Amino acid sequence: MAGQGLGAGLAAAVVVLAGPVPAALAHGEDRPPGPRVVADELDNPRQLNWDQDGNLVVAEAGRGGTECVDARCAGPTGAVTLIEDPHRDAPTVSRVVEGLLSVASPGGVFAEGPGGADATDVEGQYIVAGYDPDRIDLSVFTARGGSMLVAGTEEDGEEYLLPYADLQAAEEELNPDGAQIDSNPYAVLYVDEDDEASPDGYALVADAGANAVWKVEPDFSTATEDSPPEYEITAWAAWPTTALPDGTDDPAGPAEFVPTSLTADKHGNVYVGGLGSDRPGEASVVQFTADGTELQRWDGFTAVTGVAVDRGHLYVSQLFGPTPPLPPGETPAEEAPPAADEAPGQVVVLHRHEEDAVRYAIDVPFPAGLAADRHGNVYASVNSVATAEGIAEGPENPAGVAVDGGAVWELDFSDAYRLVTPEPETSEE
């Protein structure tokens, strides 16, 4: 495809299609059971998306850097990685964008950096949900200064990387949740409005700090060879903030939605996942029409950090699973959740067209981004809080257990276990 984009264009709709029943989501007979490592040696891998050629786009939040203040170290280690033909046994893996701002502990774990990336409808161009380094003061940095960046390669081979949409400014002006001013973008989705035209479309950005999904709509008629198009930012969806004035969770109040993840189905419906204040069983996934009208909602998750859909299923990453919470002494019907000495995390699957659908899960360490293709293959970014080397056991390990290095897996649901949902309490009159 050709065209002058944001970097001088913008957007690619994620189209995720069919798949069989959850218990049958297994590798073919020519592959051994269990997950298959598609790419490894990734630094804090987060959102997954598809480009227009069926390749996986991976946002890497990086590993911080060498400029440190109060155990917070910044550096240009964030990246976007492309996995070509991920269904193959040995896909090609390459970094297509580098030098993005990342902030982390001195060990590089639990990094804050580019949390989302997607391809646009301009060949070789990507949009990134991250931070503008020119707006960051490291001495006060705690995931502020949200920005949507655009990166790519010109026809002459020259690379470009520039901050584009100022999400922090939109939060300061619009403040859709009416609470603290905070922009912390987690995921981005490019929506291609016309497959025959390029560039066109717009971007959605899940901003956990603003408790909103922004719509960034460019006016391509204003773009020139020297500058990107002008744009408008509106709040496409927003949720009320229930946190305390200092931004911490109020245990006496309802959980906050906190949007972290985005995907779309072939009809243009958008799915948004939220953290739910990290409370067990209080996170949700919401389905919207393309114009932001809520259609359906699935509750009872824990710390949602990734969503994907195919023709029949909804897949959900739970960073700290398991969930729903089980009654005392009760375990899942087929297999127990991760042991205390194993990294937490689950990917849950359910039939999204069934009311009160049964939920199945597999254990996946610290999962984040998800992507499903039309052949029934499901991919996840795993160990999403770790550097390429992983996290060793020890007093400086915030995870509490040893964690392998960041990677992308193709998942196998053949050993999925059924989640047991507690019956609601009843009282006799």
Secondary structure, DSSP 8 states (H G I E B T S, - for coil): -----S----B----------GGG----TTS-SS-EEEEEEESSEEEEEE-TTS-EEEEE-----SEEETTEEEEEEEEEEEEESTTSSS-EEEEEEEEEEEEE-TT--S-BS--EEEEBSSTTEEEEEEE-GGG--GGG-SS-SEEEEEEEE-TTS-EEEEEEEEHHHHHHHH-TTSS-----EEEEEEE-S-TTSSS--EEEEEETTTTEEEEEEEEGGG--SSS--EEEEEEEEE----S-TTS---TTS-----EEEEEE-TTS-EEEEE-GGG-TT-EEEEEE-TTS-EEEEEEEESSEEEEEE-SSEEEEEETT---S---TT---SS-----TTS---EEEEEETTSTT---EEEE-SS---EEE-TTS-EEEEESTTS-TT-B-SSTT-TTSS-B--EEEEE---TT-EE-----------
